Amino acid sequence: MSRTRTALLAALALVAGASGTALAVAPGDAGIAAVPCTVDYKVQNQWDTGFTAAVTITNNTTAKSSWSLKWAYAGNQKVTSGWNAKISQSGTAVTAANESYNGTIGTGGSVSFGFQGSYSGTNAVPATFTLDGVTCNVDGGGPTDPGPTDPGTPGTRVDNPYSGAKVYVNPEWAANAAAEPGGSRIANQPTGVWLDRVAAINGAGGKMGLRAHLDEALKQKGSGELAVQLVIYDLPGRDCAALASNGEFGPTDIDKYKTQYIDPIAAILADPKYASLRIVNTVELDSLPNLVTNVSPRNTATPNCDTMKANGNYIKGVGYALNKLGDVPNVYNYVDAGHHGWLGWDDNFSATVQTIKQAATAEGATLNDVQGFITNTANYSALKEPNFTINDSVNGKSVRESKWVDWNRYVDELSYAQAFRQEAVNQGFPSGVGILIDTSRNGWGGSARPTGPGAKTDVDTYVDGGRLDRRLNTGNWCNQSGAGLGERPQASPAAGIDAYVWIKPPGESDGASSAVPNDEGKGFDRMCDPTYTGNPRNNNHMSGALPNAPLSGHWFSAQFQELMKNAYPAL
């Protein structure tokens, strides 16, 4: 949140005294005209050598069809990339001019843009801004710009919230894990806290609510840094392509989502009591990618996804969540980016980034409200496939032609995640944006784990014999038989990757094997039924699901034991 530093315009005041022109002062001073323009310059993220900033211009004079904003730095700041404005720099002087699509600013209207820059030493907010040659007042500062007399507050954003920090261990999950034979080996691992319905905010069914988790996190924090992982997951018409996690809000309940779900969460996260925590939100899993892959005219389309694309409530809901939660200076938002077996094809990949960008600039959100993306949540795609690459060929046939790869551009999650991050930067997201990869169930160890490449008899034998991911199809997502725990949670494990995480807590079901009456808004999806023969989204393969599974999110002992047995690295 920025502090306001509104300046009287001395030069205009002198002119006013001589000619009778109205004195220009801060908006809201009764009986006196508003300043001609205001500029809100916020440093949103800052690290040792760089920063990102968001700038909002408000025009209080006659409407404009084009604009040019200028300022000068007192230090050695350099703008390295920008979005929603054409930005140039000569020495310390910076000019930001409109793009073709945002030149118009009506009287009282605003326009926003952002950029990334580098610096060393100090990173002071510019003292003066001019819009088309007219000096504006300044509403500057922000969580990473403490100002000359403010030593800074807890909650200043860092480049990677996992760097140098412990991560919160959910005591409820830890108790379930420790109660299992052998479970104490992993009961100390950090997992995500799922806020999957309104009742979860205050605690339902005897479970801890959000404040209780944050209070516990403060105890675990001690004198060091600690990150808390929350799952924001209750969109209207949630999970439109599946049924196991259908939510409590109907397709048109966008106002309820905002006021009953997001607003209460944002209010709790903004409590100064929790300002010393690094709060990582994974925002609305399995939502925006559905607007790309599961809408008409795709053969994987569902009526529910067509409805959500038409009414725009996924875009509005995610935008609203990013905006409201992103206003809290110690919050880090990561948006769902599916997984390689969902979005790795040419017609899905960049289109998904475009859709996320649309949401990240809706409902008052900006690209600076997105600290990164998360892939593979509650999914099973292997982190790395060491026994073949996308560039291999057998008898003149590319690996891409194999039935398993099926013309995908990626064979594993790490290569996909790194490419997705780069595509996001190419499309205007800040270059410091990061990626999380959920490794809670993608270890694929045990006796079925291949030890080398398959035979080069043909491309299918080669791929199937060497692939670590032992699913029948990458479209299989529910309680997979043979899966194992993957890499343990860790910070900065690879280029562009902020952390490997266990956002989906191991041992919590993906969905019920058969219909179970409940008051949690959760339906029955045949992909969780081990007898199901499939649909176009998994190329009509068997589901590969374990039997006797409970509702999604409920403890599933058999799955937990399976994941431990097949863990890689082994426990």
BATITOR-401010 format. One line per field, with one value per residue (C-alpha): residue number from 1; x, y, z negated; residue in one letter. Coordinates in Angstrom, 2 decimals. Each point is the difference from the previous one (the first is absolute). Layout:
# BATITOR-401010
pos = [NUM, ...]
u = [X, ...]
v = [Y, ...]
w = [Z, ...]
code = [a, ...]
This chain:
# BATITOR-401010
pos = [1, 2, 3, 4, 5, 6, 7, 8, 9, 10, 11, 12, 13, 14, 15, 16, 17, 18, 19, 20, 21, 22, 23, 24, 25, 26, 27, 28, 29, 30, 31, 32, 33, 34, 35, 36, 37, 38, 39, 40, 41, 42, 43, 44, 45, 46, 47, 48, 49, 50, 51, 52, 53, 54, 55, 56, 57, 58, 59, 60, 61, 62, 63, 64, 65, 66, 67, 68, 69, 70, 71, 72, 73, 74, 75, 76, 77, 78, 79, 80, 81, 82, 83, 84, 85, 86, 87, 88, 89, 90, 91, 92, 93, 94, 95, 96, 97, 98, 99, 100, 101, 102, 103, 104, 105, 106, 107, 108, 109, 110, 111, 112, 113, 114, 115, 116, 117, 118, 119, 120, 121, 122, 123, 124, 125, 126, 127, 128, 129, 130, 131, 132, 133, 134, 135, 136, 137, 138, 139, 140, 141, 142, 143, 144, 145, 146, 147, 148, 149, 150, 151, 152, 153, 154, 155, 156, 157, 158, 159, 160, 161, 162, 163, 164, 165, 166, 167, 168, 169, 170, 171, 172, 173, 174, 175, 176, 177, 178, 179, 180, 181, 182, 183, 184, 185, 186, 187, 188, 189, 190, 191, 192, 193, 194, 195, 196, 197, 198, 199, 200, 201, 202, 203, 204, 205, 206, 207, 208, 209, 210, 211, 212, 213, 214, 215, 216, 217, 218, 219, 220, 221, 222, 223, 224, 225, 226, 227, 228, 229, 230, 231, 232, 233, 234, 235, 236, 237, 238, 239, 240, 241, 242, 243, 244, 245, 246, 247, 248, 249, 250, 251, 252, 253, 254, 255, 256, 257, 258, 259, 260, 261, 262, 263, 264, 265, 266, 267, 268, 269, 270, 271, 272, 273, 274, 275, 276, 277, 278, 279, 280, 281, 282, 283, 284, 285, 286, 287, 288, 289, 290, 291, 292, 293, 294, 295, 296, 297, 298, 299, 300, 301, 302, 303, 304, 305, 306, 307, 308, 309, 310, 311, 312, 313, 314, 315, 316, 317, 318, 319, 320, 321, 322, 323, 324, 325, 326, 327, 328, 329, 330, 331, 332, 333, 334, 335, 336, 337, 338, 339, 340, 341, 342, 343, 344, 345, 346, 347, 348, 349, 350, 351, 352, 353, 354, 355, 356, 357, 358, 359, 360, 361, 362, 363, 364, 365, 366, 367, 368, 369, 370, 371, 372, 373, 374, 375, 376, 377, 378, 379, 380, 381, 382, 383, 384, 385, 386, 387, 388, 389, 390, 391, 392, 393, 394, 395, 396, 397, 398, 399, 400, 401, 402, 403, 404, 405, 406, 407, 408, 409, 410, 411, 412, 413, 414, 415, 416, 417, 418, 419, 420, 421, 422, 423, 424, 425, 426, 427, 428, 429, 430, 431, 432, 433, 434, 435, 436, 437, 438, 439, 440, 441, 442, 443, 444, 445, 446, 447, 448, 449, 450, 451, 452, 453, 454, 455, 456, 457, 458, 459, 460, 461, 462, 463, 464, 465, 466, 467, 468, 469, 470, 471, 472, 473, 474, 475, 476, 477, 478, 479, 480, 481, 482, 483, 484, 485, 486, 487, 488, 489, 490, 491, 492, 493, 494, 495, 496, 497, 498, 499, 500, 501, 502, 503, 504, 505, 506, 507, 508, 509, 510, 511, 512, 513, 514, 515, 516, 517, 518, 519, 520, 521, 522, 523, 524, 525, 526, 527, 528, 529, 530, 531, 532, 533, 534, 535, 536, 537, 538, 539, 540, 541, 542, 543, 544, 545, 546, 547, 548, 549, 550, 551, 552, 553, 554, 555, 556, 557, 558, 559, 560, 561, 562, 563, 564, 565, 566, 567, 568, 569, 570, 571]
u = [0.00, 1.48, 0.23, -1.13, 2.58, -2.07, 1.90, -1.37, 1.11, 2.02, 0.43, -3.72, -0.67, 2.15, -1.85, -3.29, 0.98, 0.76, -2.80, -2.83, 0.41, -1.37, 2.57, 0.90, -0.07, -0.71, -3.37, -2.59, 0.85, -3.40, -0.57, 3.34, 0.65, 1.75, 3.60, 0.19, 1.26, 1.15, 2.54, 0.03, 3.46, 0.34, 3.09, -1.71, 2.90, 3.63, 3.11, 3.75, 0.45, -3.47, -3.61, -3.42, -2.25, -3.62, -1.00, -3.55, -0.71, -3.25, -0.96, -2.01, -0.09, -1.59, -0.07, 3.14, 0.37, 3.71, 2.38, 3.66, 1.23, 3.54, 2.12, 3.66, 1.79, 2.30, 1.97, 1.22, -3.33, -0.38, -3.29, 0.62, -3.48, -3.55, -3.61, -3.05, 2.25, 2.87, 2.84, 3.32, 2.88, 2.85, 2.35, -2.20, -2.96, -2.86, -2.93, -3.06, -2.43, -3.31, -0.46, -2.50, -2.69, 0.23, 0.56, -3.40, -0.37, -3.27, -0.41, 0.36, 1.17, 3.08, 2.47, 2.60, 3.25, 2.92, 3.65, 3.04, 3.23, 3.47, 1.81, 2.77, 0.21, -3.31, -3.25, -1.77, -3.37, 0.33, -0.80, -1.85, -2.15, -1.28, -2.89, 0.20, 2.20, -2.24, 1.30, -2.08, -0.16, 1.47, -1.65, 3.11, 1.57, -1.16, 1.03, 3.49, 0.56, 0.20, 0.98, 2.65, -1.43, -1.62, 2.44, -2.29, -2.60, -0.26, -1.59, 2.34, -0.18, 3.06, 0.71, -0.64, -2.10, 1.52, 3.59, 1.50, -3.32, -1.50, -3.41, -3.08, -0.80, -3.76, -0.46, -3.27, 1.63, 3.07, -2.17, -1.69, 3.37, 1.60, -2.93, 0.77, 2.55, 3.26, -1.61, 2.24, 2.71, -1.77, -2.35, 2.32, -0.36, -1.81, -3.25, -2.70, -2.98, -3.08, -2.65, -2.46, -3.26, -1.19, -0.29, 3.71, 0.90, -1.27, 0.45, -2.57, -0.61, 2.44, 2.84, 2.24, -1.06, 2.27, 0.82, 0.81, 2.45, 1.63, 0.28, 1.67, 2.29, 1.18, 0.94, 1.92, 1.70, 2.11, 2.55, 0.54, -2.07, -2.95, -2.24, -3.62, -1.59, -3.72, -2.23, -2.64, -2.60, -3.69, -0.78, -3.58, -0.62, 3.28, 1.80, -2.31, 1.52, -0.23, -2.37, 2.08, 0.72, -3.05, -0.40, -2.72, -0.53, -2.04, 1.22, -1.54, 0.94, 2.88, -1.17, -0.24, 3.51, 1.31, -1.81, -0.39, 3.30, 2.78, -0.76, 0.09, 3.26, 1.57, -1.07, 1.69, 3.19, 0.22, -0.04, 3.30, 0.39, 1.02, 2.18, 3.20, -1.19, 0.60, -3.44, 0.02, -3.37, -0.52, -2.96, -2.93, 1.45, -1.51, -1.88, 1.45, 1.54, -3.51, -0.99, 2.58, -0.28, -3.50, -2.20, -1.67, 0.92, 2.51, -1.08, 0.87, -2.52, -2.50, -3.18, 1.19, 3.26, -1.84, -2.20, 2.94, 1.77, -3.16, -0.81, 3.61, -0.20, 3.24, 1.81, -1.80, 0.44, 3.73, 0.57, -1.86, 1.92, 3.36, -0.88, -1.35, 2.57, 2.82, -0.70, 1.45, 3.74, 1.16, -2.18, 1.38, -2.51, 0.75, -2.54, -0.74, 1.71, -1.29, 2.67, 1.83, -2.42, -2.83, 1.45, 3.21, -1.50, 0.45, -3.66, -0.17, 3.33, 0.17, -3.81, 0.01, 2.54, -2.23, -3.01, 1.91, 1.16, -3.61, -0.99, 3.06, -1.09, -3.71, -1.94, 2.77, 2.82, 3.32, 2.80, 1.88, -2.63, 1.40, 3.25, 0.01, -1.77, -0.47, -0.04, -0.93, -2.16, -1.83, 1.46, 2.48, 2.18, 3.61, 2.41, 2.66, 0.03, 3.69, -0.33, -1.18, -0.31, -2.45, 2.71, 0.59, -1.12, -0.23, 0.09, -0.70, -2.96, 0.15, -0.80, -2.80, -1.70, -0.17, -3.42, 1.16, 1.41, -2.71, 1.59, 0.53, 2.96, 1.10, 0.69, 0.27, -1.03, 3.28, 0.56, -3.65, 0.06, 3.17, -1.40, -3.32, 1.81, 1.93, -3.17, -1.62, 2.96, -0.22, -3.64, 0.72, 0.21, 2.96, 3.23, 0.43, -3.20, 0.51, -1.39, -1.03, -0.24, -2.11, 1.98, -2.26, -0.91, 2.22, 2.90, -1.00, 2.42, -0.37, 0.67, -1.64, 2.48, 2.03, 3.76, 0.80, -1.41, -2.42, 1.00, 0.29, -2.30, -2.40, -0.73, -2.81, 2.12, 2.83, -2.16, -2.18, 2.99, 1.88, -2.61, -0.14, -3.63, -1.83, -3.52, -2.10, -0.35, 1.10, -3.68, -0.51, -0.09, -1.93, 1.67, 2.42, 1.09, 3.78, 0.78, 2.65, 1.12, 2.28, 2.81, -0.28, -0.95, 3.03, 0.76, 1.68, 0.63, 0.44, 0.21, -3.19, -1.57, -0.75, -0.68, -1.11, -3.08, -2.58, -3.09, -2.25, 0.52, 0.96, -2.72, -2.86, -2.29, -0.43, -3.63, -2.39, -0.07, -3.79, -2.72, 0.05, -2.73, 1.63, -0.50, 3.35, -1.15, 2.07, -1.35, 0.95, 2.37, 0.37, 3.73, 0.23, -1.77, 2.52, -2.49, -0.40, 1.16, 0.75, -0.94, 1.63, 2.04, 1.98, -0.28, -2.55, 2.38, -0.93, 0.07, 2.87, -1.63, 0.30, -3.23, -1.94, 1.04, -1.86, -1.06, 2.66, 2.05, -0.92, 2.68, 0.72, 2.29, 0.51, 1.19, 2.37, 1.55, 0.31, 1.78, 2.47, 0.68, 0.81, 1.77, 2.90, 2.37, -0.84, -0.82]
v = [0.00, 3.38, 3.03, 3.27, 2.69, 2.78, 3.18, 3.49, 1.23, 3.07, 1.29, -0.11, 1.65, 2.96, 0.32, -0.20, 2.86, 2.24, -0.88, -1.42, -3.53, -2.58, -1.37, -3.64, -2.15, -3.56, -1.42, 0.24, 3.46, 1.69, 3.00, -0.28, -1.62, -3.36, -0.36, -0.61, -3.55, -2.45, -2.79, -3.07, -1.60, -3.23, -2.15, -3.37, -2.44, 0.73, -2.14, 0.64, 1.13, 0.63, 0.94, 0.14, 3.03, 0.83, 3.50, 1.40, 3.38, 1.82, 2.87, 2.80, 2.34, -0.31, -3.41, -1.20, -2.14, -0.61, 0.57, 0.14, -0.22, 1.04, -0.26, -0.13, -2.27, 1.31, -3.26, -2.48, -1.73, -1.40, -1.18, -3.40, -0.98, 1.30, -0.74, 2.08, 2.96, 0.80, 0.79, 1.57, 1.33, 2.43, 0.30, 0.50, 1.34, -2.42, 0.43, -2.27, 0.52, -1.69, -3.12, 0.07, -1.56, 2.22, 3.55, 1.29, 1.33, 1.76, 2.75, -1.75, -3.15, -2.07, -2.20, -2.37, -1.52, -1.82, -0.74, -1.81, 1.77, -0.48, 2.04, -0.05, 1.91, 1.75, -0.08, 3.25, 0.89, 2.80, 3.42, 1.52, -1.24, 1.93, -1.04, 1.59, 2.70, 0.76, -0.80, -2.52, -0.56, -3.25, -2.87, -2.08, -2.64, -3.48, -3.03, -0.06, 3.77, 0.91, 3.63, 2.04, -0.23, -3.44, -2.86, -2.47, -2.41, -3.77, -1.31, 1.58, -2.30, -1.94, -1.53, -3.57, -0.50, -3.46, 1.22, -0.06, -0.96, -2.94, -1.08, -0.56, -3.56, -0.46, -1.74, -1.62, -1.63, -0.87, -1.82, -2.05, -0.86, -0.92, -2.30, -2.14, -2.84, 1.55, 3.41, 1.69, -0.01, 2.83, 1.48, 3.01, 1.04, 3.25, -0.32, 2.36, 1.13, -0.28, 2.67, -1.84, 1.45, 2.95, -2.12, -0.83, 3.65, -0.18, -3.75, -2.71, -3.41, 0.60, 0.98, 3.02, 3.21, 2.46, 2.05, -3.13, -1.08, 3.45, 0.11, -3.42, 1.23, 2.86, -2.57, -2.09, 3.09, 0.89, 2.67, -1.07, 0.25, -2.29, -0.50, -1.16, -1.74, 0.63, -1.32, 2.47, -2.31, 0.85, 1.63, 0.19, -3.11, -1.43, -2.83, 0.21, -3.01, -2.40, -0.83, -1.18, 3.55, 1.94, 2.89, 1.63, 3.03, -0.24, 1.38, 3.44, 0.44, 2.38, 2.56, -2.68, -1.16, 3.53, 0.98, -3.33, -1.63, 2.29, 3.07, -1.89, -1.72, 3.30, 1.63, -2.73, 0.03, 3.79, -0.19, 1.62, -2.91, -2.16, 2.53, -1.91, -3.14, -0.65, -1.09, -1.98, -0.30, -2.52, 1.52, -1.97, -3.26, -1.72, 3.10, 2.25, -2.85, -1.46, 3.12, -1.01, -3.77, -0.95, 2.43, -0.24, -0.91, -2.37, -3.63, 0.23, 2.82, -0.19, 2.10, 1.29, 1.33, 1.61, 1.73, 1.30, 1.30, 1.77, 1.66, 1.03, -0.88, -1.99, 3.04, 2.38, -2.26, -0.59, 3.69, 1.05, -2.49, 1.14, 3.65, -0.30, -2.49, 1.77, 3.17, -1.73, 0.72, -3.34, -2.10, -1.83, -1.14, -3.00, -0.77, -3.53, -1.03, -3.57, -2.55, -1.12, -2.86, 2.53, 3.12, -1.05, -0.09, 2.91, 1.00, 0.09, 1.43, 3.69, 0.30, -0.90, 2.74, 2.44, -1.08, 0.37, 3.46, 0.94, -1.01, 1.70, 3.32, -0.33, 1.37, 2.42, -2.57, 0.65, -2.30, 1.08, -1.80, -3.27, -1.18, -3.23, -3.11, -3.51, -3.21, -3.61, 0.69, -3.19, -1.62, -2.72, 1.20, -1.06, 2.78, -1.28, -2.78, -1.01, -2.87, 1.91, 3.58, 1.78, 0.11, -3.78, -2.11, -3.73, -1.44, 3.44, 0.69, 2.83, -0.59, 2.52, -2.59, -2.60, -0.79, 1.14, 3.40, 0.47, 3.09, 1.81, 2.41, -1.17, -3.36, 1.07, 2.69, 1.84, 0.77, 1.05, 2.26, 1.77, 0.54, 1.25, 2.55, 1.26, 0.25, 2.05, 2.39, 0.20, 1.03, 2.79, -1.50, 1.29, -1.81, -0.88, -2.06, -3.48, -3.52, -2.56, -3.69, -2.31, -3.21, -1.57, -3.04, -0.14, -2.12, -3.20, -2.21, -3.56, -3.17, 1.36, 2.87, -0.46, 0.07, 0.98, 0.67, -2.37, -2.15, 1.76, -2.46, 2.84, 3.41, -1.26, -2.79, 2.46, 2.55, -2.44, -2.03, 3.01, 2.41, 0.50, 1.16, -3.34, 1.30, -1.37, 3.56, 3.46, 0.96, -2.33, 2.12, -1.77, -2.10, -1.67, -3.56, -0.42, 3.67, 1.02, 3.03, 2.20, 2.38, 1.37, 3.68, 2.24, 3.57, 1.06, -3.53, 0.99, 3.03, 2.05, -2.30, 1.65, -3.33, -3.59, -0.13, -2.41, 2.15, -3.05, -1.76, -3.65, -2.27, 2.33, -1.52, 1.49, -1.11, -2.76, -3.32, 0.04, 2.52, 1.14, 2.31, 3.08, 3.66, 1.10, 0.56, -2.96, -2.25, -3.37, -0.08, -3.27, 0.68, -0.99, -3.32, -2.80, -1.70, 3.08, -0.43, 3.66, 2.98, 2.24, 1.82, -3.19, -1.49, -2.53, -1.86, -1.65, 2.47, -1.66, 1.09, -1.79, -1.56, 0.97, 3.64, 2.54, 3.54, 2.35, 1.46, -2.79, -2.30, -3.02, -2.39, -2.39, 2.85, 1.27, -3.45, -0.32, 3.36, -0.91, -3.46, 1.40, 3.19, 1.26, 0.98, -2.92, 0.63]
w = [0.00, 0.90, -2.20, 1.61, 0.57, 1.61, 0.87, 0.59, 3.38, -0.91, 3.52, 0.70, -3.35, 0.98, 3.28, -1.85, -2.27, 2.99, 2.38, -2.06, 1.33, -2.44, -2.42, 0.66, -3.13, -0.97, 1.12, -2.72, -1.33, -0.04, 2.24, 1.83, 3.38, 0.14, 1.14, 3.76, -0.44, -2.63, 0.26, -2.24, 0.29, -1.98, -0.33, -0.33, -0.13, -0.76, -0.28, -0.20, 3.61, 1.37, -0.55, 1.62, -0.14, 0.81, 1.09, 0.15, 1.61, -0.78, 2.32, -1.63, 3.03, 3.43, 1.63, 1.76, 3.12, -0.67, -2.87, -0.98, -3.59, -0.94, -3.11, -1.02, -2.45, -2.70, 0.02, 2.62, 0.68, 3.53, 1.54, 1.60, 1.21, -0.19, 0.76, 0.97, 0.95, 2.37, -2.39, 0.97, -2.10, 0.58, -2.94, -3.04, 2.04, 0.74, 2.38, 0.02, 2.91, 0.69, 2.06, 2.88, -2.18, -3.12, 1.25, -1.07, -3.55, -0.76, -2.57, -3.34, 1.79, -0.71, 1.86, -1.41, 1.20, -1.55, 0.48, -1.32, -0.79, -1.37, -2.65, -2.58, -3.24, -0.64, 1.98, -0.86, 1.51, 2.60, -1.46, 2.97, 2.87, 3.01, 2.20, 3.45, -1.50, -3.00, -3.49, -1.94, -3.72, -1.24, -1.87, -0.42, -2.13, -0.86, -1.93, 1.48, -0.07, -3.69, 0.57, -1.76, -3.53, 0.14, -0.69, 1.76, -1.29, -0.14, 3.17, 2.53, 3.00, 1.03, 3.39, -1.20, -3.15, -0.57, 0.03, -3.49, -1.58, -1.81, 1.31, -2.16, -1.07, -0.29, -3.38, 1.11, 3.03, -2.05, -2.55, 2.75, 1.52, -3.33, -0.86, 3.07, -0.23, 1.20, 0.37, -2.55, 2.69, 1.83, -2.61, -0.36, 3.66, 0.92, 1.94, 1.28, -2.07, 2.21, -0.37, 2.22, -1.36, -2.03, -3.15, 0.18, -0.69, -3.57, -0.35, 0.71, -1.50, -2.83, 2.36, -0.41, 1.72, 1.79, -3.10, -1.96, 2.70, 0.13, -3.79, 0.06, 2.78, -2.22, -2.64, 2.54, 1.41, -3.00, 0.84, 3.60, 3.17, 0.67, 3.03, -0.32, 3.00, 0.57, 2.77, 1.20, 1.52, 0.12, 3.36, 1.28, 2.12, -1.28, 1.83, 3.02, 1.80, -2.94, -2.81, -2.94, -1.20, 1.17, -2.40, -2.05, 2.26, 3.17, 3.36, -0.58, -3.68, 0.67, -2.57, -2.70, 0.90, -0.46, -3.18, -1.82, 0.94, 1.29, -2.12, -3.34, 0.96, 1.07, -3.28, -2.06, 2.07, -0.37, -3.81, -1.12, -2.42, 2.98, 1.82, -0.79, 1.82, 3.69, 1.17, 3.25, 1.73, 2.77, 1.78, 1.40, 1.22, 3.06, 1.09, 2.70, 2.08, 0.34, 1.94, 2.61, 0.28, -1.08, 1.91, 3.40, 2.69, -1.71, -0.20, -3.71, -0.54, -2.83, -0.34, -3.37, 1.43, 2.92, -2.56, -2.02, 3.09, 1.16, -3.32, -0.75, -3.67, -0.06, 1.40, -2.37, -3.01, 0.47, 0.78, -3.12, -2.16, 1.40, -0.55, -3.55, -1.25, 1.86, -1.99, -3.06, 0.15, -1.45, 2.35, 3.06, 2.62, 2.25, 2.75, 1.19, 3.24, 0.29, 0.90, 3.12, 0.71, 0.15, 1.57, 1.73, 3.49, 2.42, 0.01, -3.83, -1.13, 0.88, -0.01, -3.70, -0.76, 1.88, -2.06, -3.27, 1.11, 0.72, -3.54, -1.50, 1.48, -0.88, -2.98, -0.95, 0.04, 1.69, 1.12, -3.12, -2.08, 1.39, -1.57, 1.96, 1.23, -1.35, 2.01, -0.69, -3.06, -1.02, 3.10, 0.81, 2.89, -0.52, -0.90, 2.42, 2.58, 0.15, 2.48, 3.08, 1.24, 2.25, 2.69, 0.17, 2.93, 0.68, 3.51, 1.42, -2.33, -2.53, -3.65, 0.56, 2.23, -2.78, -1.45, -3.44, 1.01, 2.66, 1.65, -3.30, -0.07, -3.44, -1.61, -3.64, -2.44, -0.53, 3.68, 0.35, -3.07, 1.09, 3.49, -1.40, -2.13, 3.02, 2.10, -2.77, -0.01, 3.80, -0.37, -2.45, -3.47, -2.06, 0.78, -3.69, -0.04, -1.49, 0.20, -2.60, 0.88, -2.14, -0.53, -2.60, 2.11, 3.08, -1.27, 1.87, -1.87, -1.18, 1.99, 3.17, 0.38, 3.21, -0.40, 3.58, 3.47, 1.68, 2.95, 3.35, 1.73, 0.77, -1.49, -2.27, -1.47, -0.55, -1.83, -1.95, -1.11, -1.35, -1.33, -3.76, 0.04, -0.06, 0.52, 2.82, 1.34, -1.13, -0.17, -2.99, -3.15, -2.75, -2.77, 2.38, -0.66, -0.24, -0.72, -2.52, -1.94, 2.09, -0.88, -3.51, -0.28, 0.58, 1.05, 3.26, 1.35, 3.66, 2.27, -0.16, -2.59, -3.35, -1.74, 0.19, -2.25, -1.35, 0.49, 0.31, -3.34, 0.58, -1.35, 0.80, 2.61, 3.48, 0.10, -1.02, 1.87, -0.10, -0.77, -3.64, -1.36, -1.56, -0.92, 1.47, 3.58, 1.25, 2.73, 1.44, 2.95, 1.89, 0.37, -3.67, 0.70, 0.67, 2.36, 2.25, 3.60, 0.63, 2.17, 2.63, -2.65, -0.73, 3.49, -1.31, -2.27, -3.28, -2.88, -1.91, -3.28, -3.33, -1.36, -3.12, -0.03, -2.18, 0.98, 1.30, -2.83, -2.43, -1.38, 2.18, -1.85, 2.92, 2.22, -2.69, -0.38, 3.79, 0.24, -2.74, 1.47, 3.43, -1.12, 2.08, -1.44, -2.26, -3.65]
code = [m, s, r, t, r, t, a, l, l, a, a, l, a, l, v, a, g, a, s, g, t, a, l, a, v, a, p, g, d, a, g, i, a, a, v, p, c, t, v, d, y, k, v, q, n, q, w, d, t, g, f, t, a, a, v, t, i, t, n, n, t, t, a, k, s, s, w, s, l, k, w, a, y, a, g, n, q, k, v, t, s, g, w, n, a, k, i, s, q, s, g, t, a, v, t, a, a, n, e, s, y, n, g, t, i, g, t, g, g, s, v, s, f, g, f, q, g, s, y, s, g, t, n, a, v, p, a, t, f, t, l, d, g, v, t, c, n, v, d, g, g, g, p, t, d, p, g, p, t, d, p, g, t, p, g, t, r, v, d, n, p, y, s, g, a, k, v, y, v, n, p, e, w, a, a, n, a, a, a, e, p, g, g, s, r, i, a, n, q, p, t, g, v, w, l, d, r, v, a, a, i, n, g, a, g, g, k, m, g, l, r, a, h, l, d, e, a, l, k, q, k, g, s, g, e, l, a, v, q, l, v, i, y, d, l, p, g, r, d, c, a, a, l, a, s, n, g, e, f, g, p, t, d, i, d, k, y, k, t, q, y, i, d, p, i, a, a, i, l, a, d, p, k, y, a, s, l, r, i, v, n, t, v, e, l, d, s, l, p, n, l, v, t, n, v, s, p, r, n, t, a, t, p, n, c, d, t, m, k, a, n, g, n, y, i, k, g, v, g, y, a, l, n, k, l, g, d, v, p, n, v, y, n, y, v, d, a, g, h, h, g, w, l, g, w, d, d, n, f, s, a, t, v, q, t, i, k, q, a, a, t, a, e, g, a, t, l, n, d, v, q, g, f, i, t, n, t, a, n, y, s, a, l, k, e, p, n, f, t, i, n, d, s, v, n, g, k, s, v, r, e, s, k, w, v, d, w, n, r, y, v, d, e, l, s, y, a, q, a, f, r, q, e, a, v, n, q, g, f, p, s, g, v, g, i, l, i, d, t, s, r, n, g, w, g, g, s, a, r, p, t, g, p, g, a, k, t, d, v, d, t, y, v, d, g, g, r, l, d, r, r, l, n, t, g, n, w, c, n, q, s, g, a, g, l, g, e, r, p, q, a, s, p, a, a, g, i, d, a, y, v, w, i, k, p, p, g, e, s, d, g, a, s, s, a, v, p, n, d, e, g, k, g, f, d, r, m, c, d, p, t, y, t, g, n, p, r, n, n, n, h, m, s, g, a, l, p, n, a, p, l, s, g, h, w, f, s, a, q, f, q, e, l, m, k, n, a, y, p, a, l]
